[in-house]
Amino acid sequence: MARALTIKLDSSCINQVAYDPAAELLDVTFHSGKTYTYCEVPTVVVSGLARARSAGRYFQRKIRGRYPTL
C-alpha cells in the first residue's frame, strides 16, 4: 500500500520509510528488502526518525516493540 510520505534514510539498516499520517501507518523497509508495517504511529515519532542521527537506534528505542504490526 502506498503511503502519503516516503523518506529515504541514510542508515546502515533502514533503506526507507513510508508514512500515512491520516491512518498512522508506517512502513519500514530494511536493506534486506523486508518491509514491516507499524500501526498507530504518531507523526511526531516519524519526524523524530527522519531527524535522528542514527535511524537504526531511534527505531530500536522508539518504534520496534512499541507499536503493533500488520
Backbone as XML, in Angstrom:
<?xml version="1.0"?>
<chain id="A" units="angstrom">
  <residue number="1" name="MET">
    <atom name="N" x="0.836" y="-1.181" z="0.000"/>
    <atom name="CA" x="0.000" y="0.000" z="0.000"/>
    <atom name="C" x="0.882" y="1.245" z="0.000"/>
  </residue>
  <residue number="2" name="ALA">
    <atom name="N" x="0.647" y="2.170" z="-0.891"/>
    <atom name="CA" x="1.429" y="3.395" z="-0.976"/>
    <atom name="C" x="1.071" y="4.327" z="0.184"/>
  </residue>
  <residue number="3" name="ARG">
    <atom name="N" x="2.047" y="4.957" z="0.726"/>
    <atom name="CA" x="1.854" y="5.890" z="1.836"/>
    <atom name="C" x="1.965" y="7.323" z="1.317"/>
  </residue>
  <residue number="4" name="ALA">
    <atom name="N" x="1.473" y="8.261" z="2.078"/>
    <atom name="CA" x="1.444" y="9.661" z="1.663"/>
    <atom name="C" x="2.835" y="10.296" z="1.617"/>
  </residue>
  <residue number="5" name="LEU">
    <atom name="N" x="3.768" y="9.794" z="2.413"/>
    <atom name="CA" x="5.093" y="10.393" z="2.523"/>
    <atom name="C" x="6.142" y="9.289" z="2.525"/>
  </residue>
  <residue number="6" name="THR">
    <atom name="N" x="7.136" y="9.395" z="1.648"/>
    <atom name="CA" x="8.228" y="8.427" z="1.617"/>
    <atom name="C" x="9.527" y="9.155" z="1.927"/>
  </residue>
  <residue number="7" name="ILE">
    <atom name="N" x="10.312" y="8.595" z="2.845"/>
    <atom name="CA" x="11.571" y="9.207" z="3.260"/>
    <atom name="C" x="12.689" y="8.192" z="3.077"/>
  </residue>
  <residue number="8" name="LYS">
    <atom name="N" x="13.674" y="8.524" z="2.259"/>
    <atom name="CA" x="14.877" y="7.703" z="2.085"/>
    <atom name="C" x="15.826" y="8.067" z="3.216"/>
  </residue>
  <residue number="9" name="LEU">
    <atom name="N" x="16.285" y="7.072" z="3.967"/>
    <atom name="CA" x="17.150" y="7.334" z="5.115"/>
    <atom name="C" x="18.600" y="6.971" z="4.818"/>
  </residue>
  <residue number="10" name="ASP">
    <atom name="N" x="19.502" y="7.736" z="5.420"/>
    <atom name="CA" x="20.928" y="7.442" z="5.347"/>
    <atom name="C" x="21.244" y="6.572" z="6.562"/>
  </residue>
  <residue number="11" name="SER">
    <atom name="N" x="20.969" y="5.286" z="6.444"/>
    <atom name="CA" x="21.091" y="4.368" z="7.566"/>
    <atom name="C" x="21.727" y="3.070" z="7.096"/>
  </residue>
  <residue number="12" name="SER">
    <atom name="N" x="22.465" y="2.432" z="7.995"/>
    <atom name="CA" x="23.096" y="1.162" z="7.640"/>
    <atom name="C" x="22.113" y="0.002" z="7.668"/>
  </residue>
  <residue number="13" name="CYS">
    <atom name="N" x="20.946" y="0.180" z="8.312"/>
    <atom name="CA" x="19.983" y="-0.926" z="8.368"/>
    <atom name="C" x="18.648" y="-0.605" z="7.707"/>
  </residue>
  <residue number="14" name="ILE">
    <atom name="N" x="18.207" y="0.654" z="7.742"/>
    <atom name="CA" x="16.910" y="1.029" z="7.178"/>
    <atom name="C" x="17.118" y="1.724" z="5.846"/>
  </residue>
  <residue number="15" name="ASN">
    <atom name="N" x="16.449" y="1.229" z="4.818"/>
    <atom name="CA" x="16.540" y="1.822" z="3.490"/>
    <atom name="C" x="15.642" y="3.044" z="3.383"/>
  </residue>
  <residue number="16" name="GLN">
    <atom name="N" x="14.352" y="2.842" z="3.696"/>
    <atom name="CA" x="13.409" y="3.954" z="3.613"/>
    <atom name="C" x="12.197" y="3.673" z="4.478"/>
  </residue>
  <residue number="17" name="VAL">
    <atom name="N" x="11.436" y="4.734" z="4.732"/>
    <atom name="CA" x="10.161" y="4.600" z="5.425"/>
    <atom name="C" x="9.103" y="5.303" z="4.599"/>
  </residue>
  <residue number="18" name="ALA">
    <atom name="N" x="7.880" y="4.830" z="4.729"/>
    <atom name="CA" x="6.735" y="5.464" z="4.084"/>
    <atom name="C" x="5.667" y="5.608" z="5.154"/>
  </residue>
  <residue number="19" name="TYR">
    <atom name="N" x="5.016" y="6.770" z="5.186"/>
    <atom name="CA" x="4.095" y="7.063" z="6.274"/>
    <atom name="C" x="2.802" y="7.654" z="5.759"/>
  </residue>
  <residue number="20" name="ASP">
    <atom name="N" x="1.696" y="7.167" z="6.292"/>
    <atom name="CA" x="0.369" y="7.706" z="6.016"/>
    <atom name="C" x="-0.120" y="8.349" z="7.312"/>
  </residue>
  <residue number="21" name="PRO">
    <atom name="N" x="-0.038" y="9.689" z="7.415"/>
    <atom name="CA" x="-0.403" y="10.339" z="8.672"/>
    <atom name="C" x="-1.885" y="10.197" z="9.022"/>
  </residue>
  <residue number="22" name="ALA">
    <atom name="N" x="-2.761" y="10.135" z="8.040"/>
    <atom name="CA" x="-4.197" y="10.008" z="8.318"/>
    <atom name="C" x="-4.508" y="8.666" z="8.979"/>
  </residue>
  <residue number="23" name="ALA">
    <atom name="N" x="-3.846" y="7.608" z="8.534"/>
    <atom name="CA" x="-4.066" y="6.267" z="9.084"/>
    <atom name="C" x="-3.059" y="5.910" z="10.178"/>
  </residue>
  <residue number="24" name="GLU">
    <atom name="N" x="-2.026" y="6.745" z="10.353"/>
    <atom name="CA" x="-0.934" y="6.493" z="11.296"/>
    <atom name="C" x="-0.260" y="5.152" z="11.039"/>
  </residue>
  <residue number="25" name="LEU">
    <atom name="N" x="-0.032" y="4.857" z="9.755"/>
    <atom name="CA" x="0.652" y="3.626" z="9.348"/>
    <atom name="C" x="2.052" y="3.962" z="8.857"/>
  </residue>
  <residue number="26" name="LEU">
    <atom name="N" x="3.029" y="3.246" z="9.360"/>
    <atom name="CA" x="4.424" y="3.453" z="8.998"/>
    <atom name="C" x="4.987" y="2.168" z="8.408"/>
  </residue>
  <residue number="27" name="ASP">
    <atom name="N" x="5.454" y="2.233" z="7.166"/>
    <atom name="CA" x="6.162" y="1.116" z="6.534"/>
    <atom name="C" x="7.653" y="1.361" z="6.704"/>
  </residue>
  <residue number="28" name="VAL">
    <atom name="N" x="8.361" y="0.392" z="7.236"/>
    <atom name="CA" x="9.815" y="0.482" z="7.385"/>
    <atom name="C" x="10.424" y="-0.591" z="6.489"/>
  </residue>
  <residue number="29" name="THR">
    <atom name="N" x="11.215" y="-0.163" z="5.500"/>
    <atom name="CA" x="11.878" y="-1.090" z="4.588"/>
    <atom name="C" x="13.362" y="-1.130" z="4.922"/>
  </residue>
  <residue number="30" name="PHE">
    <atom name="N" x="13.831" y="-2.338" z="5.207"/>
    <atom name="CA" x="15.229" y="-2.536" z="5.568"/>
    <atom name="C" x="16.045" y="-2.837" z="4.318"/>
  </residue>
  <residue number="31" name="HIS">
    <atom name="N" x="17.354" y="-2.710" z="4.419"/>
    <atom name="CA" x="18.238" y="-3.000" z="3.280"/>
    <atom name="C" x="18.133" y="-4.463" z="2.851"/>
  </residue>
  <residue number="32" name="SER">
    <atom name="N" x="17.672" y="-5.314" z="3.735"/>
    <atom name="CA" x="17.478" y="-6.727" z="3.394"/>
    <atom name="C" x="16.325" y="-6.914" z="2.412"/>
  </residue>
  <residue number="33" name="GLY">
    <atom name="N" x="15.486" y="-5.869" z="2.276"/>
    <atom name="CA" x="14.327" y="-5.940" z="1.400"/>
    <atom name="C" x="13.028" y="-6.194" z="2.141"/>
  </residue>
  <residue number="34" name="LYS">
    <atom name="N" x="13.113" y="-6.560" z="3.407"/>
    <atom name="CA" x="11.910" y="-6.813" z="4.199"/>
    <atom name="C" x="11.266" y="-5.496" z="4.596"/>
  </residue>
  <residue number="35" name="THR">
    <atom name="N" x="9.925" y="-5.469" z="4.526"/>
    <atom name="CA" x="9.151" y="-4.300" z="4.936"/>
    <atom name="C" x="8.180" y="-4.711" z="6.027"/>
  </residue>
  <residue number="36" name="TYR">
    <atom name="N" x="8.132" y="-3.910" z="7.072"/>
    <atom name="CA" x="7.200" y="-4.123" z="8.174"/>
    <atom name="C" x="6.313" y="-2.892" z="8.292"/>
  </residue>
  <residue number="37" name="THR">
    <atom name="N" x="5.028" y="-3.118" z="8.559"/>
    <atom name="CA" x="4.077" y="-2.019" z="8.726"/>
    <atom name="C" x="3.707" y="-1.903" z="10.193"/>
  </residue>
  <residue number="38" name="TYR">
    <atom name="N" x="3.914" y="-0.716" z="10.748"/>
    <atom name="CA" x="3.598" y="-0.419" z="12.142"/>
    <atom name="C" x="2.360" y="0.463" z="12.188"/>
  </residue>
  <residue number="39" name="CYS">
    <atom name="N" x="1.457" y="0.159" z="13.118"/>
    <atom name="CA" x="0.182" y="0.863" z="13.247"/>
    <atom name="C" x="0.209" y="1.842" z="14.420"/>
  </residue>
  <residue number="40" name="GLU">
    <atom name="N" x="-0.645" y="2.860" z="14.330"/>
    <atom name="CA" x="-0.857" y="3.822" z="15.418"/>
    <atom name="C" x="0.405" y="4.617" z="15.749"/>
  </residue>
  <residue number="41" name="VAL">
    <atom name="N" x="1.253" y="4.857" z="14.749"/>
    <atom name="CA" x="2.496" y="5.599" z="14.965"/>
    <atom name="C" x="2.212" y="7.087" z="14.765"/>
  </residue>
  <residue number="42" name="PRO">
    <atom name="N" x="2.385" y="7.910" z="15.806"/>
    <atom name="CA" x="2.121" y="9.336" z="15.662"/>
    <atom name="C" x="3.142" y="10.029" z="14.764"/>
  </residue>
  <residue number="43" name="THR">
    <atom name="N" x="2.716" y="11.110" z="14.155"/>
    <atom name="CA" x="3.571" y="11.884" z="13.252"/>
    <atom name="C" x="4.842" y="12.339" z="13.950"/>
  </residue>
  <residue number="44" name="VAL">
    <atom name="N" x="4.765" y="12.713" z="15.206"/>
    <atom name="CA" x="5.945" y="13.201" z="15.929"/>
    <atom name="C" x="7.028" y="12.119" z="16.008"/>
  </residue>
  <residue number="45" name="VAL">
    <atom name="N" x="6.653" y="10.862" z="16.108"/>
    <atom name="CA" x="7.625" y="9.767" z="16.162"/>
    <atom name="C" x="8.302" y="9.603" z="14.800"/>
  </residue>
  <residue number="46" name="VAL">
    <atom name="N" x="7.532" y="9.702" z="13.725"/>
    <atom name="CA" x="8.099" y="9.592" z="12.372"/>
    <atom name="C" x="9.033" y="10.769" z="12.093"/>
  </residue>
  <residue number="47" name="SER">
    <atom name="N" x="8.659" y="11.961" z="12.530"/>
    <atom name="CA" x="9.527" y="13.132" z="12.367"/>
    <atom name="C" x="10.847" y="12.925" z="13.097"/>
  </residue>
  <residue number="48" name="GLY">
    <atom name="N" x="10.759" y="12.365" z="14.292"/>
    <atom name="CA" x="11.973" y="12.076" z="15.057"/>
    <atom name="C" x="12.860" y="11.071" z="14.350"/>
  </residue>
  <residue number="49" name="LEU">
    <atom name="N" x="12.257" y="10.070" z="13.740"/>
    <atom name="CA" x="13.026" y="9.076" z="12.981"/>
    <atom name="C" x="13.747" y="9.734" z="11.811"/>
  </residue>
  <residue number="50" name="ALA">
    <atom name="N" x="13.054" y="10.603" z="11.103"/>
    <atom name="CA" x="13.645" y="11.272" z="9.939"/>
    <atom name="C" x="14.804" y="12.184" z="10.343"/>
  </residue>
  <residue number="51" name="ARG">
    <atom name="N" x="14.763" y="12.746" z="11.553"/>
    <atom name="CA" x="15.805" y="13.682" z="12.010"/>
    <atom name="C" x="16.909" y="13.018" z="12.833"/>
  </residue>
  <residue number="52" name="ALA">
    <atom name="N" x="16.730" y="11.770" z="13.202"/>
    <atom name="CA" x="17.658" y="11.096" z="14.120"/>
    <atom name="C" x="19.063" y="10.981" z="13.537"/>
  </residue>
  <residue number="53" name="ARG">
    <atom name="N" x="20.054" y="11.120" z="14.392"/>
    <atom name="CA" x="21.449" y="10.914" z="13.969"/>
    <atom name="C" x="21.659" y="9.466" z="13.561"/>
  </residue>
  <residue number="54" name="SER">
    <atom name="N" x="21.005" y="8.556" z="14.279"/>
    <atom name="CA" x="21.065" y="7.135" z="13.951"/>
    <atom name="C" x="19.629" y="6.615" z="13.847"/>
  </residue>
  <residue number="55" name="ALA">
    <atom name="N" x="19.174" y="6.427" z="12.627"/>
    <atom name="CA" x="17.809" y="5.956" z="12.411"/>
    <atom name="C" x="17.611" y="4.567" z="13.017"/>
  </residue>
  <residue number="56" name="GLY">
    <atom name="N" x="18.622" y="3.723" z="12.924"/>
    <atom name="CA" x="18.521" y="2.377" z="13.478"/>
    <atom name="C" x="18.330" y="2.384" z="14.981"/>
  </residue>
  <residue number="57" name="ARG">
    <atom name="N" x="19.099" y="3.201" z="15.688"/>
    <atom name="CA" x="18.970" y="3.299" z="17.141"/>
    <atom name="C" x="17.623" y="3.889" z="17.537"/>
  </residue>
  <residue number="58" name="TYR">
    <atom name="N" x="17.206" y="4.931" z="16.817"/>
    <atom name="CA" x="15.905" y="5.552" z="17.091"/>
    <atom name="C" x="14.790" y="4.522" z="16.888"/>
  </residue>
  <residue number="59" name="PHE">
    <atom name="N" x="14.871" y="3.783" z="15.795"/>
    <atom name="CA" x="13.872" y="2.753" z="15.513"/>
    <atom name="C" x="13.815" y="1.741" z="16.650"/>
  </residue>
  <residue number="60" name="GLN">
    <atom name="N" x="14.969" y="1.269" z="17.110"/>
    <atom name="CA" x="15.029" y="0.274" z="18.185"/>
    <atom name="C" x="14.427" y="0.814" z="19.485"/>
  </residue>
  <residue number="61" name="ARG">
    <atom name="N" x="14.698" y="2.078" z="19.808"/>
    <atom name="CA" x="14.250" y="2.653" z="21.075"/>
    <atom name="C" x="12.811" y="3.154" z="21.060"/>
  </residue>
  <residue number="62" name="LYS">
    <atom name="N" x="12.364" y="3.688" z="19.914"/>
    <atom name="CA" x="11.081" y="4.394" z="19.892"/>
    <atom name="C" x="9.961" y="3.707" z="19.113"/>
  </residue>
  <residue number="63" name="ILE">
    <atom name="N" x="10.294" y="2.727" z="18.258"/>
    <atom name="CA" x="9.262" y="2.146" z="17.398"/>
    <atom name="C" x="9.137" y="0.630" z="17.583"/>
  </residue>
  <residue number="64" name="ARG">
    <atom name="N" x="10.208" y="-0.082" z="17.379"/>
    <atom name="CA" x="10.156" y="-1.556" z="17.452"/>
    <atom name="C" x="9.666" y="-2.013" z="18.825"/>
  </residue>
  <residue number="65" name="GLY">
    <atom name="N" x="8.655" y="-2.859" z="18.824"/>
    <atom name="CA" x="8.105" y="-3.385" z="20.058"/>
    <atom name="C" x="7.135" y="-2.465" z="20.778"/>
  </residue>
  <residue number="66" name="ARG">
    <atom name="N" x="7.003" y="-1.223" z="20.305"/>
    <atom name="CA" x="6.100" y="-0.259" z="20.951"/>
    <atom name="C" x="4.777" y="-0.099" z="20.197"/>
  </residue>
  <residue number="67" name="TYR">
    <atom name="N" x="4.796" y="-0.430" z="18.905"/>
    <atom name="CA" x="3.601" y="-0.267" z="18.077"/>
    <atom name="C" x="3.263" y="-1.604" z="17.442"/>
  </residue>
  <residue number="68" name="PRO">
    <atom name="N" x="1.953" y="-1.891" z="17.301"/>
    <atom name="CA" x="1.564" y="-3.159" z="16.678"/>
    <atom name="C" x="1.936" y="-3.200" z="15.192"/>
  </residue>
  <residue number="69" name="THR">
    <atom name="N" x="2.173" y="-4.391" z="14.682"/>
    <atom name="CA" x="2.489" y="-4.568" z="13.266"/>
    <atom name="C" x="1.353" y="-5.293" z="12.568"/>
  </residue>
  <residue number="70" name="LEU">
    <atom name="N" x="1.285" y="-5.071" z="11.255"/>
    <atom name="CA" x="0.293" y="-5.780" z="10.429"/>
    <atom name="C" x="0.911" y="-7.037" z="9.886"/>
  </residue>
</chain>
